Amino acid sequence: MAGMQIQVTDDVLIDSRRAVWMPQAGTLVVADLFFGLGAARRKKPDLLPIAQQNEIWERLLGLVSDLAPTRVAILGDMKPNQGALEGEEADELRAIIAKLKGRGKREVVQVVGHPERAWGPALEGTGLQPVETWRVGRHTLMHRRRVFVYPRHEPREGFWINGGLHPLFAEAQPGPDHAEAWIRHPAFLFTGYALVMPPFVGYAQGWEVMQPERLPKQARAWRLVGSRLSPLDLPSLAAPPEALRTLARPARAGKGRPAPAAASDPED
């Protein structure tokens, strides 16, 4: 199914399939692909439903088929600890990269916050070398959790395209008995000097609800609702209750209770 697209600038469009399309450069950009969660993870009792796995593939292959990009840019790791994977996990990673390359018809670029952590034996022979930034035309791809602290873009007419911070916006909806019910929406956010992307996979949501009063006045955002994009009227958004502003990260084994994570967490 073709996605709904909205033009942000003359050379950058956002696609409701959670992607950025740069037609002049022939570049398709997706953030936090997290393909399949890994072969080993899928064998555990808490595995992701097969239907959801297939949906990820179908959406990505649909984008490639519809847009015919000459380059696919992946922002973020494709698997946790991807460079050090072994056995079936490493084979799966290499197969994903080969599939994206399409028998050498497409260039595949990976942009991560810490390239030295993403590289390793599992990537040898794939031709993929993770980098910290990548220039596409007048714009620059990056993958950082901070959106407002990095330097303004050069050249001035370009901007950053960031996959590391996944925007969430909260809206109040009428609930039962006329009570207020709040809904969080993943979104694309354009601040004027950065276009910030939602994750490609729906289960990798952001951890902090954006507060419009803290955004630049020229900021624009588009919520994702199913297969559609719709603009958000940022100035009219009410502040959500404090309890809804952050989501708690799942606790890691041996780390005790979960703690809320904000957009100013250490960059990854």
Secondary structure, DSSP 4 states (H G I P E B T S, - for coil): -PPPEEEEETTEEEETTTEEEEGGGTEEEEE---GGG-TTGGGSTTPPPHHHHHHHHHHHHHHHHHH--SEEEEES-SSTTGGG--HHHHHHHHHHHHHHHTTTTSEEEEE-S-HHHH-SGGGTTTT---BS-EEETTEEEE--S-SSSSPPPSSTT--EEE-SS--EEEEEEE-GGG-EEEEEEEEEEE-SSEEEPPPSSTTS--SBB--GGGS-TT-EEEEEETTEEEEE-GGGPPPPPGGGSB-BPPPPTTS-S--B--TTSPP-
